[in-house]
């Protein structure tokens, strides 16, 4: 049982990293890739990466708050 009590804390640190580091890096990388792309596929890929970074930040930010409030496991 002690192991189960540690899991949310570990997940929370990953969520913080996703919101503060990984998501912003994905947005930056995606926008840079899109700006410098020479093809539509490259621009679309960069835009998709940036949108996934934003989605990562929102998803993990919401889940971080839900766990802190005791509304999620």
Backbone bond lengths (Angstrom), bond angles and torsions (degrees), N, CA, C in turn:
res aa  C-N    CA-C-N  psi(-1)  N-CA   C-N-CA  omega(-1)  CA-C   N-CA-C  phi
1 X - - - 1.446 - - 1.520 112.73 -
2 X 1.310 117.09 -34.17 1.458 119.35 178.80 1.515 110.65 -61.11
3 X 1.321 115.66 -31.43 1.452 119.71 179.28 1.533 111.32 -64.75
4 X 1.330 117.67 -39.52 1.466 121.36 178.65 1.525 111.97 -64.73
5 X 1.314 117.08 -32.53 1.460 119.10 -179.18 1.520 111.48 -72.36
6 X 1.323 118.50 -21.80 1.464 121.01 179.10 1.522 112.44 -83.63
7 X 1.297 118.34 -24.17 1.464 121.03 -176.01 1.523 114.07 -58.22
8 X 1.337 120.21 -47.93 1.472 118.12 -179.88 1.525 112.48 -60.43
9 X 1.328 117.72 -35.81 1.466 120.31 179.82 1.524 110.16 -65.44
10 X 1.322 117.56 -41.18 1.459 120.39 177.92 1.523 110.00 -65.51
11 X 1.320 116.62 -44.03 1.461 119.91 -179.97 1.529 110.78 -63.81
12 X 1.307 116.75 -35.44 1.464 119.95 -179.01 1.530 110.64 -65.48
13 X 1.314 118.20 -38.82 1.466 119.25 179.41 1.528 110.50 -66.70
14 X 1.312 116.81 -35.13 1.470 120.13 176.38 1.527 109.63 -67.35
15 X 1.316 116.96 -40.27 1.473 120.37 178.52 1.528 110.71 -62.58
16 X 1.309 116.74 -41.43 1.471 119.93 178.30 1.527 109.85 -61.50
17 X 1.336 116.34 -44.00 1.465 120.29 178.45 1.533 110.48 -62.44
18 X 1.325 117.11 -39.63 1.464 120.44 178.50 1.524 111.48 -63.20
19 X 1.321 116.92 -40.94 1.464 121.13 -176.98 1.527 111.60 -75.30
20 X 1.318 117.36 -40.08 1.464 120.53 -172.72 1.527 115.21 -94.98
21 X 1.349 117.48 -23.62 1.463 119.42 -174.29 1.529 111.93 -122.41
22 X 1.325 116.80 -59.44 1.460 121.08 -171.16 1.526 111.78 -67.07
23 X 1.326 117.45 -49.15 1.465 120.52 179.46 1.521 112.73 -58.39
24 X 1.344 118.30 -51.10 1.464 118.80 178.28 1.534 113.42 -60.73
25 X 1.339 117.31 -36.07 1.470 119.50 176.75 1.526 111.17 -65.78
26 X 1.316 116.87 -38.17 1.461 120.14 177.18 1.524 110.96 -65.00
27 X 1.316 116.71 -41.11 1.469 120.35 178.39 1.524 110.12 -64.66
28 X 1.303 116.71 -46.80 1.469 120.54 179.45 1.525 111.22 -61.70
29 X 1.327 116.17 -48.52 1.463 119.88 -179.95 1.516 111.97 -61.86
30 X 1.312 115.84 -41.39 1.462 119.68 179.50 1.510 113.07 -65.58
31 X 1.324 116.93 -42.49 1.467 119.11 -179.79 1.529 110.61 -69.21
32 X 1.326 117.11 -38.11 1.468 119.39 176.76 1.531 110.97 -65.35
33 X 1.323 116.51 -42.96 1.462 119.99 178.54 1.523 110.62 -62.18
34 X 1.314 116.11 -41.89 1.463 120.59 -179.78 1.525 111.33 -65.35
35 X 1.334 116.83 -41.53 1.470 120.84 -179.33 1.527 112.03 -63.70
36 X 1.328 116.21 -36.60 1.465 120.25 -172.99 1.522 113.01 -100.30
37 X 1.312 117.44 2.98 1.462 120.73 -178.67 1.521 110.66 -70.71
38 X 1.310 114.64 145.55 1.457 120.20 179.95 1.534 111.41 -102.83
39 X 1.321 116.80 -6.29 1.465 120.41 -179.33 1.527 109.96 -129.55
40 X 1.328 114.84 162.50 1.465 119.72 175.78 1.530 110.52 -62.16
41 X 1.326 116.41 -38.44 1.458 120.14 179.57 1.527 110.72 -61.89
42 X 1.309 117.15 -41.63 1.455 120.85 177.81 1.524 112.23 -64.91
43 X 1.317 116.40 -42.91 1.472 120.16 177.50 1.518 111.13 -63.78
44 X 1.334 116.01 -44.26 1.458 119.82 179.87 1.528 111.37 -65.66
45 X 1.330 116.65 -38.19 1.461 120.01 177.40 1.518 111.59 -64.42
46 X 1.311 117.03 -41.56 1.458 120.97 177.49 1.520 111.73 -64.46
47 X 1.329 115.55 -43.32 1.467 119.57 177.80 1.529 110.99 -62.96
48 X 1.328 116.49 -40.49 1.471 120.50 179.30 1.523 110.31 -63.45
49 X 1.330 116.85 -42.06 1.466 120.08 178.60 1.528 111.00 -62.43
50 X 1.319 116.33 -42.10 1.466 120.01 178.70 1.524 110.98 -63.98
51 X 1.320 117.48 -42.39 1.465 120.68 178.40 1.530 111.53 -65.31
52 X 1.330 116.82 -37.74 1.466 119.68 176.88 1.530 110.89 -65.78
53 X 1.326 116.16 -35.71 1.464 119.50 175.93 1.515 111.41 -63.30
54 X 1.323 116.64 -43.28 1.459 120.80 177.11 1.528 110.34 -63.53
55 X 1.330 116.45 -43.99 1.459 120.79 177.98 1.519 112.14 -61.19
56 X 1.325 116.68 -40.05 1.464 121.57 177.47 1.517 110.66 -60.62
57 X 1.321 116.00 -44.24 1.463 120.12 -179.23 1.525 111.37 -64.96
58 X 1.329 116.89 -45.17 1.468 120.79 -178.40 1.521 110.27 -66.02
59 X 1.329 116.83 -49.72 1.466 121.76 -177.74 1.528 110.95 -58.15
60 X 1.312 116.75 -49.65 1.459 119.77 -177.25 1.523 112.41 -73.62
61 X 1.317 117.60 -31.44 1.461 120.01 175.67 1.520 111.59 -65.23
62 X 1.334 116.50 -44.14 1.464 120.78 178.25 1.526 110.15 -63.72
63 X 1.326 117.37 -44.95 1.462 119.89 -179.94 1.521 112.17 -66.39
64 X 1.324 117.56 -34.25 1.461 120.93 176.46 1.528 109.76 -59.48
65 X 1.329 115.74 -48.13 1.468 120.74 -179.65 1.527 110.54 -64.44
66 X 1.326 117.61 -42.87 1.467 120.58 -179.93 1.529 111.86 -60.90
67 X 1.317 117.14 -41.33 1.474 119.89 178.65 1.516 109.94 -66.76
68 X 1.314 117.00 -42.68 1.476 120.37 178.58 1.516 111.44 -60.92
69 X 1.323 117.31 -34.47 1.454 121.42 179.76 1.525 112.80 -84.42
70 X 1.328 116.56 -4.55 1.457 120.58 -179.93 1.516 113.48 78.14
71 X 1.326 117.89 19.33 1.461 121.55 -177.88 1.517 113.06 -96.77
72 X 1.310 117.55 -3.31 1.467 121.11 179.28 1.514 108.85 -137.45
73 X 1.311 115.04 158.58 1.464 117.82 178.76 1.506 111.45 -99.78
